[in-house]
Amino acid sequence: MSHAVEADDSGPNLVPLLDLVFQLLMFFIICANFKDKELNSQDVVLPHAQSARPIDKAEVDVLFLNIDQEGKLIVMGREQPLRTLAEIQYYLQQEHKAAEDFAKAKGDPTGQVKTMVIIRAHQLADYAQVYNVLRACKTVGFRKLQVRAIQQTTQG
Amino acid sequence: MFRKRRVQEAVPGVVLPITPMLDMTFQLLAFFIVTFHPQEGLLEGYMDFNLPAAGEAKAKKEEDVDPNTKPDADLEIESELTVIVKTARDENQGAITSITVQAREDTVPIENLQKLGEYLREARKKLSNRDDIKIQAESKLKYEFVVKVMDICIKSGFQRVGFAPPPDLATTGG
C-alpha cells in the first residue's frame, strides 16, 4: 500500500509545463503583432476618404510601401528608410524580380507578377513624393496598386 | 485489509488545477489589454486604381490582357476631363489654392471641393468616356488634398482615376 501512494505523489507535475507553454504562446502572439506593425508603419498618418472600401484580406501577395511625412519610403526588412528615387527604384526592381522568379517557379512561364503594391502615404507628404513612388512602381512593372486611406463615414 | 486497500486505489481523488487556469486567464486578459487600441471607428480602407499599359487599357476582360505588354512609365489614363489642383508655395502649407477642370474645349474654374463634386456629376453625363478622369496636382500639394480630390472623383461616378505628372516637378527637383 505504501508503495502505491508514493508512486502517485512522485508523478510529473504538469502545471508549470502548461504555464511555460502558455508563456511561449503569448510570446509568439505578441511577436506576430509586432510584425504587423512593421508592415503598417505607425508613423504614417493616413488621409481620410469617404470612398475608401473595406480591406480585402484574401489578398496575400502584397508589398507594403509606407511613405512618411518627409517622403521617405519605409519598407519591411530595412532599418533605414529609402530616401532617394534611385534607392526606391532599385528596391522595387529587386522586389519585382523576386516576384517574377517566384511566379516562374510556381509554373507560370511568363512570370507574370501579380503582387499588389499597397501605398500607405502620410497625409502631409508632398504629392510629388507619392507620385515618384507610383511612377517608380509602374516603371519597374507593377500593375496592381492600392492606395490606403481611413474610411470616413460622415461628411467633412 | 486487502479488500480495503483495493477500494482506496479504485477511487482516487480528483483535483482540478485551478491555478494554471487562472494564470492563463490573466495572461489572455493582459494580452487583450496590451493589444487594445481604441480607434473610435477609424478603419483603414483602400482606394484602388490600375496602372494599365497602353495595350491593356482597352481590354474588356481579364483574359484579354496581354501579360507580355511592357508597361509605359506614365501614370496617365486617357480621359476627357482633367482636374488641375494648385497650391501656393510656402504660404498655406500645401493646401489647395485653386481648382480648375480642363475639358477638351474649355477650362472651368471651380470654387471649392464641394462645387467640384457638383460640377463633375453634371459634366460626366455629357462625356463619352464616363469611367476615366485624371488629376494633375502641383508637386508641393499635400497628399491629403490629392486624396480628397480623388475621393470626390470616385464619388462623382468615375471608376478609374489617373495621375498626371506635377507640372512643376522638374523645377522642384523632385
Interface residues (C-beta under 8 A of the other chain):
Chain A: M1 A4 D8 L14 V15 L18 D19 F22 Q23 M26 I29 I30 N33 N40 L46 P47 H48 A49 Q50 S51 A52 R53 P54 I55 D56 I67 T110 Q112 I118 A121 H122 Q123 L124 A125 D126 Y127 A128 Q129 V130 Y131 N132 L134 R135 C137 K138 T139 G141 F142 R143 K144 L145 Q146 V147 R148 A149 I150 Q151 T153
Chain B: R5 Q8 E9 P12 P17 T19 P20 D23 M24 Q27 F31 V34 T35 G41 L42 L43 E44 G45 Y46 M47 D48 F49 N50 L51 P52 A53 E56 P67 N68 P71 D72 A73 D74 L75 G94 A137 E138 S139 K140 L141 K142 Y143 E144 V146 V147 K148 M150 D151 I154 K155 F163 P165 P166 L169 T172 G174
